[in-house]
Amino acid sequence: MYLFLFLNTLIAISALDESRVYSGNDISPTDQGYLVVLFIATGKDDPVRKCSGSMISSNWIITAAHCLPAEKPIKLILVRQQNKKVQRTLGRVKPINDHKHPTYIQGNNSIANSGYDIALLKTSKPLVFDDYAKAIDPARVSPRNNQWAIIAGYGQNELGKSFPRQSAVKVSKCFFDNSGRLLCSNSKVKSGHGDSGRALTLNGKLIGVVSGVAKYNCEETNPNLSCITIYANVAAHYMWIKNVTGFKK
């Protein structure tokens, strides 16, 4: 019964969510197949949270730690894929199988905490890959400054459907951070409200996850302003990812 109610709520909110990659372009259904949208439920009367994630294997997904609420226990996480070819549930995550970075502090919006804003989710059953769904490897090496990368995530389009969008950005170390755990892009292409967990990729590797402190210097609603988008640096957490998942690549 609870799953039935959750699915009905999911359908209702999927056309209302305002998350998007601003100034992005629609993604071909066979591109960026690692992208998933996560619907996170804490109770039948609570609003369902929505974040993006990236599949790094048939059992593991990376997202932002702040997407996982601490104030109420999670009841269920649905792993969905929604593009112009397929709209389907790929899998589920039980509450005992979500792993926030142990240093992340829920509710702390500091820049320093954003460097740990990363989480791993283990699916209840292996995900089935095909032409539209595939894994991406987490990066082991941080990018050089001013390299071009792709920011991609589920965005609201003119049809009111949450199809994924992408665009190119130049990525560098953040000038306000010396830890090496953050990456930044400064562009009119930027993460908007609700874009948490979106992917930043380079040469076929996942290099960043959009943080909860996503925008540094402007309002998302003005498309003519450049903004700094902040990402947790995946390479900085590669050993933690490997230790939790048993990742062998």
Secondary structure as UniProt FT lines:
FT   HELIX           2..14
FT   TURN            15..16
FT   STRAND          21..22
FT   STRAND          25..26
FT   TURN            29..30
FT   TURN            33..34
FT   STRAND          35..41
FT   TURN            44..45
FT   STRAND          49..55
FT   STRAND          60..63
FT   HELIX           65..67
FT   STRAND          76..82
FT   STRAND          87..93
FT   HELIX           95..97
FT   STRAND          98..100
FT   TURN            102..103
FT   TURN            106..107
FT   HELIX           111..114
FT   TURN            115..116
FT   STRAND          119..122
FT   STRAND          137..138
FT   TURN            145..146
FT   STRAND          147..156
FT   TURN            158..159
FT   STRAND          162..173
FT   TURN            175..176
FT   STRAND          182..187
FT   STRAND          190..191
FT   TURN            193..194
FT   TURN            196..197
FT   STRAND          199..202
FT   TURN            203..204
FT   STRAND          205..215
FT   TURN            220..221
FT   TURN            223..224
FT   STRAND          227..233
FT   HELIX           235..237
FT   HELIX           238..245
//
